[in-house]
Amino acid sequence: MNKKIIHIIILILLSCTSFFAQPNGSKREKLDALRAEFIAKKVNFTAQESQAFWPLYNEMNDKLEASRKAFRMKYNQKTNYNFDNDKDAEAYLNAELQLREKEYEIYKEYYEKFKKILPIKKVAAVRRAEEDFKKEIIKSIRDN
């Protein structure tokens, strides 16, 4: 019972710090805070697991976002789906494949790190919770 109370307090503190750290926080920051809250609720981390997991998880997401941002900066704003020639289209497709490979390598690296601090069932639960969160967000957008 005491452990559950401690977990609830930690979750509340994590969500409060995420929401109130920057009063004019971006939509991205709010979405990240909602995702963290959703995952924490679904996976039910211990206090020790939570303390070890979130810095790694945030680090992983920062690397993923940096890779995606670099890709978007180079291609999405510049091309607007119109390629001057086949060579440019081919370069775009190759860059997208490289992005997916980079994402795969980041996921692979961090899942290995997660397995060192979490039971494998919780590592799988994190991934499942991420997918469920995406589905919930899409459903919420559709409903509104």
N, C-alpha and C positions, 0 to 999 in steps of 0.2 A: 504494500500500500504506500509506504513512504517513498519507494522508488518511483511509483507512478506520479506522485505529487511533485517530486524533483523533476521528472521528465516534463511534466506539464509546465512547470515554472520555466525550465530551460527553453521550451518551445515558445512560450509567451515572450520571454526576453529576446529570443532570436527574431521573432516576428516584429516586435516593437522596435528593436534597433534597426531592422531593415527598413521599416516604414518611416521612422522618425529621424533617421540619421541625416537625411537631406529633405527638408520639408517640400522643396520644389523638385523632388526626384523625378527622373524621367520615367516614361511608361515602361521602359526596359527594366529599370531597377524595381519597379513595383511588380512587374511580371516575374522577375527573378525571385523576389521575396515570396510571392504566392506559390511559385514552384517549390521553393525550399520548404515552405510550410506544408504543402501537399505531400511532398516526399517524406518529410519527417513523420507526418501523421500515418502514412501508409506503411512505412518501414519499421517504425517503433524502435528507434535507436536507444541504446543505453546512454547515460551521460558521457561515459568514456568514449563510446563509439562516435557519438555526435561531435565531440570535441576533436577527434582525430579525422573524421570524415569530411566535415564541411570545408576546412581549408583546402584539402585536396580536390574536392568537387568544384570549388570555386576556381581553383587554379586550372583545372581541366577546361571548364567553361570559358575562362579567359583566353586560353590557347585556341580553343575552337572558334571563338568569336573573332580573334585576331586573324586567323586564317580566312574566315569567311569575309571579314571586312576588307582584307587585302584583295581578295577576288572581286568583291563588289566594286571596289574603287577602280579596279582596272577594267572591268568588263560591263557591268550593268549600267552605269551612268554613261559610258562612252558609246556603247553600241545600240542601246534601245532596241534590240532584236533585229537590227539591220546591219548586215555585214557587207563591207565593200566588195569582198571577193571570197572565193573558196578558201584561200589561205588564211584569212582572218577568221572564218567560220571554223576551220580546222584548229587554229590556235586556241579559240574559245573552248572547243570541245576537249582538247588536250588539257587546258588549264582547269576545266571543271573536273576531269578525271583525277588530275593531280590533287585538287582540293579534296575530293572524296577519299583518295588514298591517304592524304595527310590527316583527315578526320579519323579514318580507320586506325591509323597508327597512334593517334592521341588516345582514342578510346581504349585500344589494346594496352597501351602503357599504363593508363590510369586504372583499368580494371585489375591489372596485376597489383597495383599499389593498394587498391580497395581490398583485394583478397588478403592482404597482409594485416589489415586492421578490422575487417568485418568477416563474419561467417559468410560462406559462399551464397547461402540462401538470401542473405540481406543484400549482397551485391546484385543478385538477380532481381530482387524486389525493388531495388533502386531503379534499375533499367525499366522494369515493368511500370513503376510509378511515373517515370518520365513520360512514357507512352500514354498512360492513362491521363496524365495532366494535359498533354497535347490534345487528346480527344475531348476533354472537358472544356478547354479553351475554344476549340473549334465549335463545339456544341453551343457554348455560351454566345459566340459570335453569331451563329445561325439563328439562335432564339431571339437575339436582339436585332 
